[in-house]
């Protein structure tokens, strides 16, 4: 463990109340009340400061990854995750820690200001310590935001791949946007679950909203068709535009065993024929 000879532990022990008060006032001057209430900010600040003061007493000021700083890291991790959902920026999140520099520097000047060398050493130690903690909050915040974005993307993909029942034994899966591997997995899972749930015999996969079809997209479609067949449902692919047909032929993708149609209406008509159903026009009386 990296132990640093510093007067900081003694200063925090003797002036903790004053430093905490100055630090909270510093935060209140730059915080956004609409993002976090003052009572919540004070509670977080008091909790962090108590953990910070206890960790400093260990003398391990050179490395915050040690066991002495475990409770501080845990608290900052929880706070950073919370800031992710509250709409804070990485800078605002790190400022929670970095704003403690001002009251600590002020107290250091009062305690050791006459000794320039000692003041420089103490300032450097405090700067390094709080910078490490500030960077830690930023790393946790960014990871939390990435996880949040990933979950939102997952939700959006699930919402953008609805499976609807058009008729008895007939399902439709309209696809809009790019069809990549991750989305294909969701498409396949949603379709298979719906087939099991409804016992449908026909599934129409409509790619009218898919901007381009390349070899990878075609392979994804064929995998979905194959999975549906294993569950006992035949697939019809609709939305085959002229340019898509040319692309599929040019790529040499084999769709001979799959029924394809230009429009969803045409595919629906084929599906009705396959299921023995029909729709007729009402006769006028």
Secondary structure by P-SEA (a helix, b strand, c coil): ccccccaaaaaaaacaaaaaaaaaaaaaaccccccccaaaaaaaaaaaaaaaaaaaaaccccccccccaaaaaaaaaaaaaaaaaacccaaaaaaacccaaaaaaaaaaaaccccaaaaaaaaaaaaaaaaaaaaaaaaaaaaaaaaaaaaaaaaaaaaacccccccccbbbbbbcccccaaaaaaaaaaaaaaaaaccccbbbbbccccccccaaaaaaaaaaaaaaaaacbbbbbccccaaaaaaaaaaccccccbbbbccaaaaaaaaaaaacccccccccc
